[in-house]
Every structure is written in C-alpha cells, then in structure tokens.
C-alpha cells in the first residue's frame, strides 16, 4: 500500500517539476500530472538506472527529464 502511495506522491512531484521546467504552457489536470510523473520515472528508469534501487539525485533528474520527454512526444504526436 505504501508503494502505491509513494508512486503517486513522487509522480506528482516529478510531474509538477517537469511541467514547470518545460518551455511553454502545458495544460493538464492533476491526474494527468501524476501519470506523467510516474511515466517519466518509468521511462527514465528503463534507460538510465539499469536496476539500481533506492533514492538518488541522478535518478530524480532523469525522472524529470523523462517526463519532459513524454510531454514533447505527446505534443509531437498531437501535432502530426
């Protein structure tokens, strides 16, 4: 149960930071922001961490960059 709550809270934090750092407006509600943060963490985790467990600053930065990449991919797909 705490793993799910932790994923939601960290997804919210990562999603908010990604939306704040992404250039231009990003129109999303809270649920989409949480899903963006969780997706960015998973995306970055698959590429960068390679199975490293625990909290580290590089993983947090990679999660934010992963979420920003998902924003860019989503905008690119909607524009096409």
ZADRENTOR-111559 format. One line per field, with one value per residue (C-alpha): residue in one letter; z, y, x. Coordinates in steps of 0.25 Angstrom, whole numbers, plus 5000, padded with zeros to 4 digits. Each point is the difference from the previous one (the first is absolute). Layout:
residues N
res: c(A ...)
c3: c(Z ...)
c2: c(Y ...)
c1: c(X ...)
***
This chain:
residues 80
res: c(X X X X X X X X X X X X X X X X X X X X X X X X X X X X X X X X X X X X X X X X X X X X X X X X X X X X X X X X X X X X X X X X X X X X X X X X X X X X X X X X)
c3: c(5000 5003 4987 4993 5008 4998 4985 5000 5008 4993 4987 5004 5004 4987 4991 5006 4999 4985 4997 5007 4993 4986 4991 4997 5006 5003 5002 5009 5012 5013 4996 4986 5008 5009 4989 4992 5012 5002 4985 5000 5012 4993 4987 5006 5009 4988 4993 5011 5013 4995 5012 5011 5012 5010 4999 4993 4994 4986 5000 5004 4989 4990 5004 4998 4986 4997 5003 4992 4988 5001 5000 4987 4994 5003 4994 4987 4999 5002 4989 4990)
c2: c(5000 5010 4997 5004 5013 5003 4998 5010 5010 4999 5000 5013 5007 4995 5004 5014 5002 4995 5009 5012 4998 4997 5013 5004 4997 4986 4999 4987 4997 4994 4985 5002 5007 4988 4990 5009 4999 4985 4998 5009 4992 4987 5005 5006 4987 4991 5008 5006 4993 4985 4994 5009 5001 5011 5015 5008 5014 4995 4991 5012 5008 4989 4999 5014 5000 4987 5007 5012 4991 4994 5014 5002 4987 5002 5014 4995 4989 5009 5010 4989)
c1: c(5000 5011 5007 4988 4998 5015 4999 4988 5007 5014 4992 4993 5013 5007 4989 4999 5014 5000 4988 5007 5013 4994 5000 4987 4986 4996 4985 4998 4992 5005 4997 5008 5011 5002 4999 5010 5010 4998 5002 5012 5006 4998 5005 5013 5001 5000 5011 5009 5000 5001 4995 5006 4990 4998 5000 5011 5001 5004 4987 4991 5006 4999 4985 4997 5007 4993 4987 5004 5003 4986 4994 5008 4996 4985 5001 5007 4989 4989 5006 5001)
***
